[in-house]
Amino acid sequence: MSTALERVRAAYARVARVDRPEVWIDLRPQEDAEAEAAAVDARTAAGERLPLAGTVLAVKGNIDVAGFPTTAGCPSYAYLPEVDAPAVARLRAAGAVVLGTTNLDQFATGLVGTRSPYGAVRDAVDPAYVSGGSSSGSAVAVALGLVDLALGTDTAGSGRVPAAFNGVVGLKPTPGLVPTEGVVPACASLDCVTVFARTLPEAGQALSFMAAPAEPAAVPARRPG
């Protein structure tokens, strides 16, 4: 079984080989990711159980990752978060290593994946077509095999549409199941953090770590009858 360090190195080699820079807003320096992966390997060697050890993760650019600018696809909006959004933190705590932040339709408003000053994200299956949005970079990163998992957001289709366009799984949880702290809101009452993966079991496993007890105010009330 490959170590986390080996898988991170393989991911960067794949990024270089595929050469799709528009997928990323910020690609992490390889030495930083390797250092985190080596720390994961050391923890597992010491007997710690890390179910996602060796998993390589990308995060949509409207979700906070400590040390990366959160841009929401708008450079003038950018701020530098000090802590990870809970969804990111929980995956990292389980052993996942973040490779970088991904491109999106600006402020997560759009379903085409082309509305970004960082460039139009081309479809993974046929680059002549749009990739779907707004979580375009995350979906394409998984579809091209650059990462194992990627986080996106879904307010009105932004996680499901690019998943369908690129032939991957896009899992949208029930509103309130995954905390939305550290997510730039598109519509705070509807926003969900979504996960992209190549298979449903992989997406489900990631969701199991991201999920938290739902807050009643965040979950739509059921209609009588």
RAWO-V468673 format. One record per backbone hydrogen bond with DSSP energy under -1.0 kcal/mol. CO is the residue of the C=O (numbers start at 1). NH is the residue of the N-H. Records with the same first field share a line. If there is no record, write none. Layout:
CO=NH, NH
This chain:
3=7
4=8
5=9
6=10
7=11
8=12
9=13
10=14
11=15
12=16
13=17
14=18
15=19
20=23
21=24
23=103
26=101
29=33
30=34
31=35
32=36
33=37
34=38
35=39
36=40
37=41
38=42
39=43
40=44
41=45
42=46
43=48
44=47
50=53
52=55
55=97
56=148, 149
57=99
58=151
59=102
60=63
61=72
62=184
64=85
65=68
70=79
71=74
72=107
74=77
79=70
81=67
85=89
86=90
87=91
88=92
89=93
91=96
92=95
94=52
97=57
99=28
100=59
101=25, 26
102=61
103=137
105=108
106=109
112=132
113=121
114=116
115=106
116=119
126=129
129=123
134=105, 136
135=139
136=140
137=141
138=142
139=143
140=144
141=146, 147
142=145
149=58
150=196
151=60
152=194
157=161
158=135
160=164
161=165
162=166
163=168
169=197
171=195
174=177
177=212
180=183
182=64
187=190, 191
192=154
194=152
195=171
196=150
197=169
199=203
200=204
201=205
202=206
203=207
204=208
206=210
207=211
215=218
